[in-house]
Amino acid sequence: MKILYFAWIRRSLEISGETINPPKNIKNVKSLVNWLGLKSKKHKEVFLKIKSIRIAVNHEVVSLNNKIKQNDEIAFFPPFTGG
């Protein structure tokens, strides 16, 4: 699974992305977020702010309940604004 981080999330984690192999019980975005939050102190701090983070699975914005698969690309980014 490919994970991408953008904007303040990337700066906070000090990485733009990572390739992971989550446990098989990780079936939706919410369980992935909970699992990622255990990776490091930085991950925990970022994902405590999940209400301020948008998620895309394979380039489609989704909710925390969205199902995921091992070969998905998951992106985490702040809300975007127009202007």
C-alpha positions in Angstrom: 0.0 0.0 0.0 1.4 3.4 -1.0 0.8 6.2 1.5 1.2 9.9 0.4 1.4 12.9 2.7 0.9 16.5 1.7 1.3 20.1 3.1 1.5 20.3 6.9 1.2 16.6 7.3 4.3 16.0 5.2 6.2 18.7 7.2 5.1 17.2 10.5 6.1 13.6 9.6 9.2 14.8 7.6 8.3 12.3 4.8 6.3 12.7 1.7 5.2 9.1 1.6 5.8 5.5 2.5 5.1 2.0 1.3 3.5 -0.1 4.0 2.2 -3.6 4.5 -0.6 -3.2 7.1 -2.0 -6.2 8.9 -4.8 -8.0 7.1 -7.4 -6.7 9.6 -6.9 -3.2 8.3 -10.0 -3.1 6.1 -11.0 0.6 6.0 -9.5 4.1 6.3 -10.3 4.5 10.0 -8.5 1.3 10.9 -5.5 2.3 8.8 -5.4 5.7 10.5 -5.5 4.1 13.9 -2.7 1.7 12.9 -0.6 4.5 11.4 -1.0 6.4 14.6 1.0 3.7 16.4 4.0 3.9 14.0 5.7 6.8 15.8 5.2 9.8 18.0 5.0 12.1 14.9 2.4 9.8 13.3 0.3 9.8 16.5 0.4 13.6 16.7 -0.7 14.0 13.1 -3.5 11.5 13.2 -4.9 13.0 16.4 -6.0 15.8 14.1 -7.9 13.5 11.7 -10.9 15.9 11.6 -8.6 18.4 9.9 -7.3 15.9 7.3 -8.9 14.8 4.1 -8.3 11.3 2.6 -8.2 10.1 -1.0 -8.1 6.5 -2.0 -6.8 6.0 -5.6 -7.4 9.7 -6.3 -11.0 9.8 -5.0 -11.8 11.7 -1.8 -13.4 9.3 0.7 -14.6 9.1 4.3 -13.1 7.2 7.2 -15.5 4.3 6.6 -14.2 3.7 3.0 -12.9 0.2 2.4 -9.3 -0.2 1.4 -7.2 -2.9 -0.2 -3.5 -3.8 0.0 -2.7 -2.3 -3.5 -4.4 1.0 -2.9 -2.8 4.4 -2.9 -3.9 6.5 0.1 -3.3 10.2 0.3 -3.6 12.4 3.4 -3.9 16.2 2.9 -5.5 19.3 4.5 -8.8 20.6 3.2 -8.4 22.6 0.1 -10.0 26.0 -0.5 -10.9 27.9 -3.7 -9.8 31.3 -4.6 
